[in-house]
């Protein structure tokens, strides 16, 4: 499996796990100790996903800039 494909799978699997954690916490059927552990894991996963999204957005902006596109200008035109 290529590195890019592994990273994509990692983001998707992290997001899926985060959704599972939210579902478990919302259901309220876990002990307090387990809820705290799930919450900590959820915070970690949330940060990882946010960092990956930010890095991806930066990469897309750099690619668009090198291609001569101005994403911010195009976004302002849409409003």
C-alpha positions as CSV (number, residue, x, y, z in Angstrom):
1,X,0.0,0.0,0.0
2,X,1.4,3.4,-0.9
3,X,2.1,6.1,1.7
4,X,-0.6,8.4,0.2
5,X,-3.2,5.7,0.3
6,X,-2.2,4.8,3.9
7,X,-2.6,8.4,4.9
8,X,-6.0,8.6,3.3
9,X,-7.1,5.4,5.0
10,X,-5.7,6.7,8.3
11,X,-7.8,9.9,8.1
12,X,-11.0,8.0,7.2
13,X,-10.4,5.4,9.8
14,X,-9.7,8.1,12.4
15,X,-12.9,9.9,11.5
16,X,-14.9,6.7,11.6
17,X,-13.4,5.9,15.1
18,X,-14.3,9.4,16.2
19,X,-17.9,8.9,15.1
20,X,-18.0,5.6,17.0
21,X,-16.7,7.3,20.2
22,X,-19.3,10.1,19.9
23,X,-22.1,7.5,19.4
24,X,-20.9,5.6,22.5
25,X,-20.7,8.7,24.7
26,X,-24.1,9.9,23.5
27,X,-25.7,6.6,24.3
28,X,-24.5,7.0,27.9
29,X,-24.1,3.2,28.4
30,X,-20.4,3.3,29.3
31,X,-18.8,3.7,32.8
32,X,-17.4,7.0,33.9
33,X,-13.8,5.7,33.6
34,X,-14.5,4.4,30.1
35,X,-16.2,7.6,29.1
36,X,-13.1,9.6,30.2
37,X,-10.9,7.3,28.2
38,X,-13.1,7.6,25.1
39,X,-13.2,11.4,25.5
40,X,-9.4,11.5,25.6
41,X,-9.1,9.3,22.6
42,X,-11.7,11.5,20.8
43,X,-9.9,14.7,21.5
44,X,-6.6,13.1,20.2
45,X,-8.4,11.9,17.0
46,X,-10.1,15.2,16.5
47,X,-6.8,17.1,16.7
48,X,-5.2,14.6,14.3
49,X,-8.0,15.0,11.8
50,X,-8.0,18.8,12.0
51,X,-4.2,18.9,11.4
52,X,-4.5,16.6,8.4
53,X,-7.3,18.8,7.0
54,X,-5.3,21.9,7.5
55,X,-2.2,20.4,5.9
56,X,-4.4,19.2,2.9
57,X,-5.9,22.7,2.5
58,X,-2.5,24.3,2.5
59,X,-1.3,21.8,-0.1
60,X,-4.3,22.5,-2.3
61,X,-3.7,26.3,-2.0
62,X,-0.1,25.9,-2.9
63,X,-1.0,23.7,-5.9
64,X,-3.7,26.2,-7.0
65,X,-1.3,29.1,-6.6
66,X,1.4,27.3,-8.7
67,X,-1.3,26.7,-11.4
68,X,-2.1,30.4,-11.4
69,X,-5.4,30.1,-9.6
70,X,-6.4,32.4,-6.7
71,X,-8.8,30.4,-4.4
72,X,-9.4,33.3,-2.0
73,X,-10.4,35.6,-4.9
74,X,-12.7,32.9,-6.4
75,X,-14.3,32.4,-3.0
76,X,-15.0,36.1,-2.6
77,X,-16.6,36.2,-6.1
78,X,-19.0,33.5,-5.1
79,X,-20.4,35.5,-2.1
